[in-house]
Amino acid sequence: MTAGVSVRGVSQRYGGALALDDVSLEIMAGEFVVLLGPSGCGKTTLLNLIGGFAEPTRGQVLIGGKDMAGVAPKERPTTTVFQDYALFPHMSLAENVGFGLRMRGVAKAERMARAEEMLALVGLDGRGDRRPHELSGGQRQRVALARALAVSPDVLLLDEPLGALDLKLRRAMQDELKAIQRRVGTTFVHVTHDQEEAMGIADRIVVMNGGKIEDQGPPREVYMRPKSLFAAGFMGEVNRIKVKGGVSALGMMAVPDGVLCIRPEAISTAGALRLGPCRVRDAAFFGGYVRAHVVPVAAPDMVLVVHLPQGAEVAEGQVLDLGASAHVVL
């Protein structure tokens, strides 16, 4: 089964600190939503309120249309996967996966069959008799995921579950998480501070800052057309150029007044929005692209970050006539 989540006007205080400030969010049944933001932004607090590990100071949390006020975590149609996995070292993998079913009084034969089914789902079929210490970090993460899914939650909550993995394994697990979510159809609410991870797995990204939601939408929308300067900067590198009365430090610009935001990869020698001649300060090869810092001739105190094509050969001091193919004004 699966269910939607409705967060309505939720605020949360811890003493004098306001962790969440009048947050409202609708999550559709079967959606993969990622709560993204820096440490202290409120994303984990929001996850804990959905899971019942805390009660909001004000507002409501509904799951499947039912108000969760006063409902304990074990009574909610949710399960949580934590970063440390919390596997029992003295239990086999099958026993770990079936633990939640055991607590619900499910007979041993039934829960062991379910455990093997879930282990197969996460690519660990036939390994139910092994112990957690025999597994790699990525495999232990899969076991934790299988255990959470074994009880058939309507909503699966994931609190930075990939944070302890190395980069290559983390990317592989991102692909697996997305594929598993597609197969089971459960609503996933995933917390991370990693922008690439969010873009790789989410149906919708919710960018949080200072206890509020700054932006939300599909990954492409949030990255290409952010709704705030914070969201623009947090989602990746961005060049910012102030424009007032159609004039910027680079000269006249046919854009509305505000802060012109341009992603490094949107700058090239062919961009329609002209930035003018820029002198290369330095450049480095990053595999898929060449990352360069350039200084506009018209604004020698300004430095722009540019991602040039993989095969570009640029030298320090070289002058490039650059423009932007995409931009947003905030």
C-alpha distance (Angstrom), angle and dihedral (degrees) to the residues before:
residue distance angle dihedral
M1 . . .
T2 3.76 . .
A3 3.79 136.6 .
G4 3.75 141.4 -170.2
V5 3.80 125.0 -113.4
S6 3.79 124.4 -136.8
V7 3.81 120.0 -165.7
R8 3.79 110.1 -171.0
G9 3.79 123.1 -168.9
V10 3.79 93.4 -37.1
S11 3.80 121.0 179.8
Q12 3.78 126.1 174.9
R13 3.79 128.5 -165.9
Y14 3.77 128.8 -170.8
G15 3.79 104.0 -167.0
G16 3.79 105.6 -56.0
A17 3.81 94.1 -17.6
L18 3.80 119.7 99.2
A19 3.81 106.3 -146.3
L20 3.82 96.2 173.3
D21 3.79 125.3 23.0
D22 3.83 116.7 -158.6
V23 3.81 95.6 -45.8
S24 3.80 120.3 -176.7
L25 3.79 122.6 -177.5
E26 3.79 135.3 162.7
I27 3.82 117.6 -154.5
M28 3.79 116.7 -171.2
A29 3.78 122.7 -134.7
G30 3.80 109.9 -91.6
E31 3.82 93.9 15.8
F32 3.80 123.6 135.4
V33 3.81 104.6 -138.9
V34 3.80 123.8 -179.4
L35 3.81 121.1 -157.3
L36 3.80 104.1 -149.9
G37 3.78 130.6 -174.4
P38 3.80 147.1 102.9
S39 3.80 124.8 -68.5
G40 3.79 111.0 -69.1
C41 3.80 95.7 21.8
G42 3.81 94.1 118.9
K43 3.80 101.1 -106.0
T44 3.82 96.6 121.1
T45 3.80 90.8 42.6
L46 3.80 88.9 55.7
L47 3.82 91.1 48.5
N48 3.81 90.4 50.3
L49 3.80 91.2 51.3
I50 3.81 90.6 52.6
G51 3.81 90.2 48.5
G52 3.80 93.6 47.4
F53 3.80 96.5 -116.8
A54 3.80 87.6 125.8
E55 3.79 136.6 16.2
P56 3.81 120.2 -126.3
T57 3.79 119.0 -110.7
R58 3.79 87.2 -136.6
G59 3.78 136.3 1.3
Q60 3.80 136.6 34.2
V61 3.80 139.0 -78.9
L62 3.81 115.4 -158.9
I63 3.81 126.5 -175.1
G64 3.77 117.1 -167.5
G65 3.79 87.8 -7.9
K66 3.83 93.8 -58.0
D67 3.80 121.2 120.2
M68 3.81 109.3 -119.8
A69 3.80 96.1 -159.0
G70 3.81 108.4 139.5
V71 3.82 93.6 1.3
A72 3.81 111.2 133.8
P73 3.83 120.3 -129.9
K74 3.82 93.0 -107.7
E75 3.81 90.6 53.4
R76 3.81 94.9 50.8
P77 3.82 122.8 93.0
T78 3.81 88.7 -117.2
T79 3.79 138.9 95.9
T80 3.80 128.4 -167.7
V81 3.80 132.6 -140.7
F82 3.80 111.5 -157.2
Q83 3.80 129.7 -159.0
D84 3.82 93.4 -110.9
Y85 3.86 92.3 50.7
A86 3.87 91.2 -140.8
L87 3.81 94.9 -138.5
F88 3.81 118.8 172.4
P89 3.83 106.4 -113.7
H90 3.83 94.5 -155.4
M91 3.82 93.0 54.5
S92 3.77 129.0 79.4
L93 3.79 118.6 -116.1
A94 3.80 90.7 -102.8
E95 3.81 90.8 50.8
N96 3.80 90.6 48.8
V97 3.79 92.2 50.2
G98 3.81 92.1 46.0
F99 3.81 95.2 46.2
G100 3.80 95.6 98.2
L101 3.79 90.5 49.8
R102 3.80 89.6 49.4
M103 3.79 89.6 55.0
R104 3.80 88.1 52.8
G105 3.79 92.5 54.4
V106 3.80 97.7 -107.4
A107 3.81 113.0 160.3
K108 3.81 116.9 -103.3
A109 3.80 97.2 -114.9
E110 3.81 91.9 50.6
R111 3.80 95.4 46.4
M112 3.82 92.9 46.5
A113 3.80 89.8 51.6
R114 3.79 89.9 49.4
A115 3.81 90.6 47.2
E116 3.79 92.0 53.9
E117 3.80 89.7 47.7
M118 3.80 91.3 53.0
L119 3.81 93.3 44.9
A120 3.80 88.4 53.4
L121 3.80 89.3 50.1
V122 3.82 90.6 58.3
G123 3.80 94.4 43.3
L124 3.82 98.7 -99.7
D125 3.79 100.0 106.8
G126 3.79 115.0 154.7
R127 3.80 93.6 21.6
G128 3.79 100.0 92.1
D129 3.81 93.9 116.3
R130 3.81 94.3 57.6
R131 3.81 125.2 100.4
P132 3.82 125.8 -122.4
H133 3.83 93.2 -112.0
E134 3.82 89.3 63.4
L135 3.81 92.0 62.1
S136 3.79 135.7 81.6
G137 3.79 121.1 -117.7
G138 3.78 91.8 -98.8
Q139 3.81 92.0 50.5
R140 3.81 92.0 49.7
Q141 3.78 88.3 51.9
R142 3.81 88.9 54.3
V143 3.80 91.0 51.4
A144 3.81 90.5 52.1
L145 3.79 89.1 50.7
A146 3.81 91.8 48.2
R147 3.82 90.6 50.4
A148 3.80 91.1 51.4
L149 3.81 92.7 48.9
A150 3.82 94.6 44.7
V151 3.81 92.1 78.7
S152 3.83 90.8 53.6
P153 3.81 97.7 -122.9
D154 3.77 120.3 -163.7
V155 3.82 88.6 -140.1
L156 3.82 127.5 27.0
L157 3.80 116.0 -155.5
L158 3.81 118.4 -158.0
D159 3.81 119.3 -167.1
E160 3.83 106.2 -162.3
P161 3.84 90.9 -52.9
L162 3.83 93.6 170.7
G163 3.79 97.7 46.6
A164 3.82 95.4 101.3
L165 3.82 95.1 51.8
D166 3.79 126.4 94.4
L167 3.80 118.7 -108.0
K168 3.81 98.5 -97.5
L169 3.79 94.2 45.8
R170 3.79 91.7 43.4
R171 3.80 90.9 56.5
A172 3.79 91.6 47.7
M173 3.81 90.6 50.7
Q174 3.80 91.1 49.0
D175 3.80 88.8 59.9
E176 3.80 91.0 47.1
L177 3.80 93.5 48.3
K178 3.78 91.1 52.9
A179 3.80 92.5 47.1
I180 3.82 92.7 48.5
Q181 3.79 92.1 48.5
R182 3.79 89.7 52.3
R183 3.82 91.0 51.4
V184 3.81 98.2 47.2
G185 3.82 97.3 35.3
T186 3.81 93.1 -145.4
T187 3.81 119.9 150.1
F188 3.82 107.6 -103.3
V189 3.82 122.7 -159.5
H190 3.80 108.7 -173.7
V191 3.82 128.0 -174.1
T192 3.81 121.3 -152.6
H193 3.80 142.4 143.5
D194 3.83 91.4 -151.1
Q195 3.81 111.6 104.0
E196 3.82 95.3 -164.0
E197 3.80 90.8 50.0
A198 3.81 90.6 51.4
M199 3.79 93.1 49.7
G200 3.80 92.0 46.5
I201 3.80 97.7 55.2
A202 3.81 111.7 19.5
D203 3.76 130.7 102.1
R204 3.79 84.1 -167.7
I205 3.79 132.3 11.7
V206 3.81 120.6 -148.7
V207 3.82 110.0 -160.9
M208 3.80 112.8 -154.4
N209 3.79 132.2 -168.1
G210 3.80 132.3 166.5
G211 3.80 93.8 -3.6
K212 3.81 93.9 -53.4
I213 3.80 137.4 96.1
E214 3.82 108.5 -108.8
D215 3.79 98.3 -179.7
Q216 3.78 142.2 -14.1
G217 3.78 138.3 -173.9
P218 3.81 143.3 95.5
P219 3.83 113.0 -32.5
R220 3.80 94.1 -106.1
E221 3.80 92.1 50.1
V222 3.81 94.9 48.4
Y223 3.81 92.1 46.4
M224 3.80 99.6 42.6
R225 3.81 99.7 32.7
P226 3.81 108.4 26.1
K227 3.79 117.4 -179.6
S228 3.80 98.1 -143.2
L229 3.79 139.3 31.5
F230 3.79 89.6 -116.5
A231 3.80 92.5 54.5
A232 3.80 90.8 46.3
G233 3.80 92.1 53.5
F234 3.79 97.3 40.1
M235 3.80 94.5 50.8
G236 3.80 92.0 60.4
E237 3.78 143.4 -60.0
V238 3.77 115.9 -29.9
N239 3.79 134.6 176.0
R240 3.81 114.1 -134.6
I241 3.80 123.4 -155.1
K242 3.81 121.4 176.4
V243 3.79 116.2 -133.5
K244 3.80 124.9 -168.4
G245 3.77 125.6 170.7
G246 3.80 89.2 -5.5
V247 3.82 91.0 -59.7
S248 3.82 128.0 112.8
A249 3.79 135.1 170.1
L250 3.81 85.6 -89.8
G251 3.80 93.1 54.4
M252 3.80 132.0 -105.1
M253 3.80 116.4 1.9
A254 3.79 127.3 -174.0
V255 3.80 94.7 -138.8
P256 3.83 133.7 101.9
D257 3.78 119.6 -89.1
G258 3.79 115.3 -86.2
V259 3.78 136.3 68.1
L260 3.79 113.3 -32.3
C261 3.83 107.5 -143.2
I262 3.80 119.1 -161.6
R263 3.80 126.6 177.3
P264 3.84 114.4 -133.3
E265 3.81 92.3 -119.8
A266 3.83 90.6 55.0
I267 3.83 91.4 64.5
S268 3.79 118.5 89.4
T269 3.77 142.4 132.7
A270 3.81 88.8 -91.2
G271 3.83 101.5 50.1
A272 3.80 114.8 130.5
L273 3.83 96.6 -140.6
R274 3.80 99.5 71.7
L275 3.80 118.7 -136.3
G276 3.79 94.1 175.0
P277 3.81 132.6 -134.8
C278 3.82 114.5 -17.8
R279 3.78 128.5 -173.3
V280 3.81 118.1 -134.7
R281 3.80 110.7 -119.8
D282 3.81 96.2 -179.7
A283 3.80 139.8 -24.8
A284 3.80 136.4 -160.8
F285 3.80 133.4 -170.8
F286 3.84 111.9 -118.1
G287 3.81 99.2 179.4
G288 3.78 100.8 -109.8
Y289 3.80 94.5 38.9
V290 3.80 145.4 4.5
R291 3.80 112.7 -107.3
A292 3.78 114.0 -151.2
H293 3.79 138.1 175.7
V294 3.78 111.3 -142.1
V295 3.79 131.9 -174.6
P296 3.83 117.7 -145.8
V297 3.78 111.4 -126.0
A298 3.82 88.9 -137.6
A299 3.83 92.8 52.0
P300 3.82 110.6 33.6
D301 3.83 91.8 177.1
M302 3.80 92.4 58.6
V303 3.81 124.4 86.4
L304 3.80 121.8 -164.8
V305 3.80 126.3 -164.2
V306 3.80 113.0 -136.1
H307 3.81 131.2 -174.1
L308 3.78 108.1 -152.5
P309 3.83 126.3 -170.1
Q310 3.79 118.3 -75.9
G311 3.77 93.0 -107.6
A312 3.82 96.2 47.6
E313 3.79 114.5 125.2
V314 3.77 111.5 -158.7
A315 3.78 130.4 165.6
E316 3.77 133.0 -153.6
G317 3.79 109.5 -88.1
Q318 3.80 94.4 21.4
V319 3.83 114.4 137.4
L320 3.81 118.3 -134.1
D321 3.80 125.6 -171.9
L322 3.81 100.9 -135.8
G323 3.76 139.3 -172.2
A324 3.81 139.2 171.3
S325 3.78 124.9 -111.0
A326 3.83 94.4 -167.2
H327 3.77 135.5 19.6
V328 3.80 144.8 154.0
V329 3.82 129.3 -146.8
L330 3.81 117.5 -142.2
